[in-house]
Amino acid sequence: MVCVRYWLVSSILVFCCACSYADLQSDLSAFKSMQADFTEVATTPQGGRLSSQGAVWLVKPNQFRWQVDSPNQQLYVTDGVTLWSYEADLQQVIKQPLGHEVSQTPILLLSGQAQELNQLFLVKTLSPGEYQLTPKQQDGLIENIVLGFEAGVPQTLVIRNKVGMVTQIHFSKVVVNQPIAQHYFQFTPPANASVYTP
């Protein structure tokens, strides 16, 4: 009897995860490109709070430009192969191959391929258009990620890590499925910047 109950519960969980993944895949597959403004608020367990604002452009698969305008200018750009990170106030550039680990580059959740998420995360529907993603591998820093959509358009991205930091990103003025010029995903280091390759 216990075995039957265990099998039944396991089957229900698998079915629910499959349905949640299918719903998430449907929302993610609804757009091939996106541009938006964003506000980002990171909160520490001690109550510290850091806010930033900027804009994002992305084209699937794996091309994105994440531009922080305030309080300090920062830029993350990739053409799908190389990831450039630029901090204007430090005049410092980091050049490295684009890793496909979401823990290092969470925007890959939106710019990557939907089917890849099923291999990396357990997906749970919290409410219509809101999904919680929990990493299957527990050796990373991310505890879970919550993605929010409205009418198939990305609205929120909340990242919780295992040391208690919560990063909340809200997208506004979202435009999907419009052409984005390729130069948004190209980067040439300024002449006076120091370039580092890890």
Short mmCIF file of the C-alpha atoms (twelve columns), coordinates in Angstrom:
data_MODEL
# 
_entry.id   MODEL 
# 
loop_
_atom_site.group_PDB 
_atom_site.id 
_atom_site.type_symbol 
_atom_site.label_atom_id 
_atom_site.label_alt_id 
_atom_site.label_comp_id 
_atom_site.label_asym_id 
_atom_site.label_seq_id 
_atom_site.Cartn_x 
_atom_site.Cartn_y 
_atom_site.Cartn_z 
_atom_site.pdbx_PDB_model_num 
ATOM 1   C CA . MET A 1   0.000  0.000  0.000   1 
ATOM 2   C CA . VAL A 2   2.846  2.393  0.884   1 
ATOM 3   C CA . CYS A 3   4.554  1.621  -2.439  1 
ATOM 4   C CA . VAL A 4   1.320  2.308  -4.331  1 
ATOM 5   C CA . ARG A 5   0.876  5.642  -2.555  1 
ATOM 6   C CA . TYR A 6   4.513  6.573  -3.226  1 
ATOM 7   C CA . TRP A 7   4.104  5.718  -6.896  1 
ATOM 8   C CA . LEU A 8   0.888  7.740  -7.097  1 
ATOM 9   C CA . VAL A 9   2.428  10.809 -5.434  1 
ATOM 10  C CA . SER A 10  5.540  10.533 -7.611  1 
ATOM 11  C CA . SER A 11  3.407  10.259 -10.748 1 
ATOM 12  C CA . ILE A 12  1.380  13.335 -9.779  1 
ATOM 13  C CA . LEU A 13  4.560  15.337 -9.129  1 
ATOM 14  C CA . VAL A 14  6.057  14.341 -12.466 1 
ATOM 15  C CA . PHE A 15  2.789  15.204 -14.227 1 
ATOM 16  C CA . CYS A 16  2.587  18.609 -12.520 1 
ATOM 17  C CA . CYS A 17  6.228  19.414 -13.338 1 
ATOM 18  C CA . ALA A 18  5.634  18.387 -16.948 1 
ATOM 19  C CA . CYS A 19  2.567  20.633 -17.187 1 
ATOM 20  C CA . SER A 20  4.452  23.529 -15.541 1 
ATOM 21  C CA . TYR A 21  7.352  23.097 -17.939 1 
ATOM 22  C CA . ALA A 22  4.994  23.007 -20.930 1 
ATOM 23  C CA . ASP A 23  3.353  26.254 -19.788 1 
ATOM 24  C CA . LEU A 24  6.735  27.922 -19.237 1 
ATOM 25  C CA . GLN A 25  7.979  26.698 -22.600 1 
ATOM 26  C CA . SER A 26  4.891  28.174 -24.233 1 
ATOM 27  C CA . ASP A 27  5.525  31.595 -22.646 1 
ATOM 28  C CA . LEU A 28  9.237  31.559 -23.463 1 
ATOM 29  C CA . SER A 29  8.641  30.422 -27.035 1 
ATOM 30  C CA . ALA A 30  6.193  33.271 -27.659 1 
ATOM 31  C CA . PHE A 31  9.006  35.744 -28.298 1 
ATOM 32  C CA . LYS A 32  12.259 35.637 -30.277 1 
ATOM 33  C CA . SER A 33  13.516 39.086 -29.344 1 
ATOM 34  C CA . MET A 34  12.910 41.575 -26.555 1 
ATOM 35  C CA . GLN A 35  13.877 45.079 -25.581 1 
ATOM 36  C CA . ALA A 36  12.884 46.753 -22.329 1 
ATOM 37  C CA . ASP A 37  13.838 49.084 -19.520 1 
ATOM 38  C CA . PHE A 38  14.502 47.495 -16.143 1 
ATOM 39  C CA . THR A 39  14.831 48.311 -12.477 1 
ATOM 40  C CA . GLU A 40  16.856 45.974 -10.278 1 
ATOM 41  C CA . VAL A 41  16.786 45.853 -6.483  1 
ATOM 42  C CA . ALA A 42  19.177 43.579 -4.582  1 
ATOM 43  C CA . THR A 43  18.482 43.002 -0.888  1 
ATOM 44  C CA . THR A 44  20.948 41.380 1.522   1 
ATOM 45  C CA . PRO A 45  19.997 39.291 4.602   1 
ATOM 46  C CA . GLN A 46  21.195 42.186 6.773   1 
ATOM 47  C CA . GLY A 47  18.729 44.552 5.135   1 
ATOM 48  C CA . GLY A 48  21.157 46.238 2.767   1 
ATOM 49  C CA . ARG A 49  19.613 47.453 -0.446  1 
ATOM 50  C CA . LEU A 50  21.141 48.347 -3.802  1 
ATOM 51  C CA . SER A 51  19.067 49.658 -6.700  1 
ATOM 52  C CA . SER A 52  19.995 50.120 -10.343 1 
ATOM 53  C CA . GLN A 53  18.266 51.006 -13.595 1 
ATOM 54  C CA . GLY A 54  18.985 50.378 -17.237 1 
ATOM 55  C CA . ALA A 55  17.887 48.717 -20.439 1 
ATOM 56  C CA . VAL A 56  18.113 45.272 -22.009 1 
ATOM 57  C CA . TRP A 57  18.073 43.973 -25.574 1 
ATOM 58  C CA . LEU A 58  18.094 40.290 -26.471 1 
ATOM 59  C CA . VAL A 59  17.737 38.056 -29.483 1 
ATOM 60  C CA . LYS A 60  17.514 34.286 -29.221 1 
ATOM 61  C CA . PRO A 61  19.615 32.303 -28.967 1 
ATOM 62  C CA . ASN A 62  22.025 33.808 -26.434 1 
ATOM 63  C CA . GLN A 63  22.556 37.323 -27.746 1 
ATOM 64  C CA . PHE A 64  21.945 40.056 -25.214 1 
ATOM 65  C CA . ARG A 65  22.955 43.510 -24.081 1 
ATOM 66  C CA . TRP A 66  22.403 44.357 -20.405 1 
ATOM 67  C CA . GLN A 67  23.107 48.047 -19.885 1 
ATOM 68  C CA . VAL A 68  23.116 49.566 -16.386 1 
ATOM 69  C CA . ASP A 69  22.762 53.356 -16.561 1 
ATOM 70  C CA . SER A 70  22.594 54.245 -12.866 1 
ATOM 71  C CA . PRO A 71  23.909 54.514 -10.235 1 
ATOM 72  C CA . ASN A 72  27.090 53.388 -12.070 1 
ATOM 73  C CA . GLN A 73  27.458 52.631 -15.754 1 
ATOM 74  C CA . GLN A 74  28.009 48.944 -16.440 1 
ATOM 75  C CA . LEU A 75  27.608 46.937 -19.614 1 
ATOM 76  C CA . TYR A 76  27.312 43.216 -20.362 1 
ATOM 77  C CA . VAL A 77  27.280 42.302 -24.057 1 
ATOM 78  C CA . THR A 78  27.435 38.999 -25.895 1 
ATOM 79  C CA . ASP A 79  27.080 37.898 -29.481 1 
ATOM 80  C CA . GLY A 80  26.424 34.359 -28.266 1 
ATOM 81  C CA . VAL A 81  30.120 33.445 -28.215 1 
ATOM 82  C CA . THR A 82  32.059 36.073 -26.253 1 
ATOM 83  C CA . LEU A 83  30.832 37.862 -23.121 1 
ATOM 84  C CA . TRP A 84  32.124 41.375 -22.540 1 
ATOM 85  C CA . SER A 85  31.758 43.060 -19.133 1 
ATOM 86  C CA . TYR A 86  32.575 46.772 -18.914 1 
ATOM 87  C CA . GLU A 87  32.642 49.065 -15.879 1 
ATOM 88  C CA . ALA A 88  32.944 52.655 -17.067 1 
ATOM 89  C CA . ASP A 89  34.059 54.209 -13.778 1 
ATOM 90  C CA . LEU A 90  36.937 51.721 -13.441 1 
ATOM 91  C CA . GLN A 91  37.716 51.735 -17.168 1 
ATOM 92  C CA . GLN A 92  37.900 47.948 -16.910 1 
ATOM 93  C CA . VAL A 93  36.811 45.328 -19.429 1 
ATOM 94  C CA . ILE A 94  36.574 41.575 -18.863 1 
ATOM 95  C CA . LYS A 95  36.480 39.358 -21.945 1 
ATOM 96  C CA . GLN A 96  35.559 35.690 -21.630 1 
ATOM 97  C CA . PRO A 97  33.712 32.919 -23.470 1 
ATOM 98  C CA . LEU A 98  29.980 32.982 -22.822 1 
ATOM 99  C CA . GLY A 99  29.283 30.327 -20.226 1 
ATOM 100 C CA . HIS A 100 25.873 28.727 -20.356 1 
ATOM 101 C CA . GLU A 101 25.469 28.521 -16.581 1 
ATOM 102 C CA . VAL A 102 22.372 30.449 -15.571 1 
ATOM 103 C CA . SER A 103 23.869 30.995 -12.099 1 
ATOM 104 C CA . GLN A 104 26.519 33.198 -13.727 1 
ATOM 105 C CA . THR A 105 24.306 34.817 -16.365 1 
ATOM 106 C CA . PRO A 106 20.613 34.719 -15.314 1 
ATOM 107 C CA . ILE A 107 19.475 36.630 -18.413 1 
ATOM 108 C CA . LEU A 108 20.186 33.396 -20.298 1 
ATOM 109 C CA . LEU A 109 16.823 32.240 -18.936 1 
ATOM 110 C CA . LEU A 110 15.165 34.653 -21.360 1 
ATOM 111 C CA . SER A 111 17.651 34.605 -24.227 1 
ATOM 112 C CA . GLY A 112 18.374 30.876 -24.315 1 
ATOM 113 C CA . GLN A 113 16.428 27.928 -25.626 1 
ATOM 114 C CA . ALA A 114 13.357 26.906 -23.607 1 
ATOM 115 C CA . GLN A 115 14.032 23.173 -23.899 1 
ATOM 116 C CA . GLU A 116 17.371 23.571 -22.114 1 
ATOM 117 C CA . LEU A 117 15.613 24.662 -18.912 1 
ATOM 118 C CA . ASN A 118 14.000 21.259 -18.432 1 
ATOM 119 C CA . GLN A 119 17.461 19.728 -18.105 1 
ATOM 120 C CA . LEU A 120 18.612 22.271 -15.524 1 
ATOM 121 C CA . PHE A 121 15.556 23.052 -13.384 1 
ATOM 122 C CA . LEU A 122 12.500 21.647 -11.695 1 
ATOM 123 C CA . VAL A 123 9.654  23.915 -12.787 1 
ATOM 124 C CA . LYS A 124 6.655  24.729 -10.621 1 
ATOM 125 C CA . THR A 125 3.731  26.963 -11.566 1 
ATOM 126 C CA . LEU A 126 3.017  29.397 -8.720  1 
ATOM 127 C CA . SER A 127 0.147  31.132 -10.507 1 
ATOM 128 C CA . PRO A 128 -0.858 31.665 -14.143 1 
ATOM 129 C CA . GLY A 129 2.225  33.108 -15.853 1 
ATOM 130 C CA . GLU A 130 4.447  32.783 -12.762 1 
ATOM 131 C CA . TYR A 131 6.996  29.966 -12.533 1 
ATOM 132 C CA . GLN A 132 9.503  28.905 -9.897  1 
ATOM 133 C CA . LEU A 133 12.670 27.244 -11.178 1 
ATOM 134 C CA . THR A 134 14.756 25.224 -8.723  1 
ATOM 135 C CA . PRO A 135 18.160 23.957 -9.914  1 
ATOM 136 C CA . LYS A 136 18.391 20.182 -10.158 1 
ATOM 137 C CA . GLN A 137 22.070 20.409 -9.210  1 
ATOM 138 C CA . GLN A 138 22.419 21.802 -5.712  1 
ATOM 139 C CA . ASP A 139 26.111 22.700 -5.932  1 
ATOM 140 C CA . GLY A 140 25.549 26.248 -7.246  1 
ATOM 141 C CA . LEU A 141 24.694 29.509 -5.484  1 
ATOM 142 C CA . ILE A 142 21.117 29.860 -6.744  1 
ATOM 143 C CA . GLU A 143 18.330 28.605 -4.491  1 
ATOM 144 C CA . ASN A 144 15.526 29.377 -6.919  1 
ATOM 145 C CA . ILE A 145 14.395 31.759 -9.631  1 
ATOM 146 C CA . VAL A 146 10.888 33.065 -10.212 1 
ATOM 147 C CA . LEU A 147 9.906  34.199 -13.708 1 
ATOM 148 C CA . GLY A 148 6.765  36.257 -14.214 1 
ATOM 149 C CA . PHE A 149 4.873  36.812 -17.480 1 
ATOM 150 C CA . GLU A 150 1.814  38.832 -18.383 1 
ATOM 151 C CA . ALA A 151 0.060  37.910 -21.628 1 
ATOM 152 C CA . GLY A 152 3.196  36.032 -22.643 1 
ATOM 153 C CA . VAL A 153 5.465  39.048 -22.090 1 
ATOM 154 C CA . PRO A 154 8.267  38.886 -19.455 1 
ATOM 155 C CA . GLN A 155 7.562  41.182 -16.506 1 
ATOM 156 C CA . THR A 156 9.653  40.061 -13.526 1 
ATOM 157 C CA . LEU A 157 12.710 38.010 -12.655 1 
ATOM 158 C CA . VAL A 158 13.456 37.231 -8.994  1 
ATOM 159 C CA . ILE A 159 16.670 35.433 -8.030  1 
ATOM 160 C CA . ARG A 160 17.254 34.028 -4.545  1 
ATOM 161 C CA . ASN A 161 20.659 32.672 -3.634  1 
ATOM 162 C CA . LYS A 162 21.743 30.398 -0.826  1 
ATOM 163 C CA . VAL A 163 23.333 33.152 1.252   1 
ATOM 164 C CA . GLY A 164 20.021 34.993 1.523   1 
ATOM 165 C CA . MET A 165 20.375 37.678 -1.141  1 
ATOM 166 C CA . VAL A 166 17.282 38.431 -3.209  1 
ATOM 167 C CA . THR A 167 17.524 40.238 -6.556  1 
ATOM 168 C CA . GLN A 168 14.266 41.539 -8.004  1 
ATOM 169 C CA . ILE A 169 14.169 42.723 -11.606 1 
ATOM 170 C CA . HIS A 170 11.112 44.427 -13.088 1 
ATOM 171 C CA . PHE A 171 10.808 45.035 -16.829 1 
ATOM 172 C CA . SER A 172 8.881  47.970 -18.281 1 
ATOM 173 C CA . LYS A 173 8.232  49.354 -21.769 1 
ATOM 174 C CA . VAL A 174 8.663  45.799 -23.052 1 
ATOM 175 C CA . VAL A 175 8.684  45.277 -26.821 1 
ATOM 176 C CA . VAL A 176 8.896  41.752 -28.211 1 
ATOM 177 C CA . ASN A 177 9.444  40.265 -31.657 1 
ATOM 178 C CA . GLN A 178 10.749 43.443 -33.268 1 
ATOM 179 C CA . PRO A 179 14.038 43.571 -35.220 1 
ATOM 180 C CA . ILE A 180 17.080 44.603 -33.175 1 
ATOM 181 C CA . ALA A 181 20.201 45.861 -34.941 1 
ATOM 182 C CA . GLN A 182 23.201 43.550 -34.662 1 
ATOM 183 C CA . HIS A 183 25.458 46.311 -33.351 1 
ATOM 184 C CA . TYR A 184 23.700 46.087 -29.981 1 
ATOM 185 C CA . PHE A 185 25.472 42.748 -29.451 1 
ATOM 186 C CA . GLN A 186 28.928 43.882 -30.511 1 
ATOM 187 C CA . PHE A 187 31.488 45.587 -28.309 1 
ATOM 188 C CA . THR A 188 34.829 47.272 -28.880 1 
ATOM 189 C CA . PRO A 189 36.764 48.161 -25.714 1 
ATOM 190 C CA . PRO A 190 37.469 51.895 -25.294 1 
ATOM 191 C CA . ALA A 191 41.066 52.829 -26.070 1 
ATOM 192 C CA . ASN A 192 41.795 53.851 -22.486 1 
ATOM 193 C CA . ALA A 193 40.270 50.718 -20.873 1 
ATOM 194 C CA . SER A 194 42.224 47.821 -19.399 1 
ATOM 195 C CA . VAL A 195 41.147 44.452 -20.815 1 
ATOM 196 C CA . TYR A 196 41.381 41.288 -18.705 1 
ATOM 197 C CA . THR A 197 40.856 37.701 -19.812 1 
ATOM 198 C CA . PRO A 198 40.203 35.292 -16.885 1 
# 
